[in-house]
């Protein structure tokens, strides 16, 4: 039997086969790759795992904190629980900028006034502290001259400076700014000076060989190399400034988050005090995170 005869026979068998067999053979299923084995599926799994690693631990921590808070509120009299505090917060922030006179203003005005004082004191500390840190780190004689003074004044409690401010400035507002200034200046001075002192001596030797002026040494060598240290000092200082303003306002009065906390204590409104604690923490976190973003931007560039 030749090949032509065999092909004709095979064709005849196919043509004479039942119609159902032909259809089932044509409709045989083709194996598909499962979705989670594809590239998009793998990326989805990786994204879910990253979300689990990043989001679940903080969420569990917050749930644990709220649970402990609720347990304490049930055990200790006059401590409001999470639900009661949340209800009070919704009511409080429904109108944060009301103004019924100097002693009755919304929490929004209190936060803004505190931020204003922090900005004034912190800005003055930066204008003085950063250049002073450069000079202390650059000139050994100045470093040895100011080191004992800085070592004595730096550990002093911020509130110990408040009576001096009230005595000299005669008003509560500038006295609060003075306390912020004197408390937040030290991290900027010390970090900037440390950055200058850690510049390799070879850089300074090259500058001396090239006979660069002090201005060019500062702009071309010192400032670019010391900038990360300066930003670290600034970040630490803003945390100190925001920490100090609450205590200073409790003593000086006026419109501010610190005085608001003290006023709510006098009114025995513990829920508002707890809300103020969260507000202080969140605002401080935002200030620090904002400065960290600025620091990363400069470091990358």
Secondary structure, 3 states (H helix, E strand, C coil): CCHHHHHHHHHHHHHHCCHHHHHHHHCCCCCCCCHHHCHHHHHHHHHHHHHHHHHHHHHHHHHHHHHHHHHHHHHCCCCCCHHHHHHHHHHHHCCCCCECCCCCECHHHHHHHHHHHHHHHHHHHHHHHHHHHHHHHHCHHHHHHHHHHHHHHHCCCHHHHHHHHHHHHCCHHHHHHHHHHHHHHHHHHHHHHHHHHCCCHHHHHHHHHCCCCHHHHHHHHHHHHHHHHHHHHHHHHHHHHHHHHHHHHHHHCCCCHHHHHHHHHHCCCHHHHHHHHHHHHHHHHHHHHHHHHHHHHHHHC
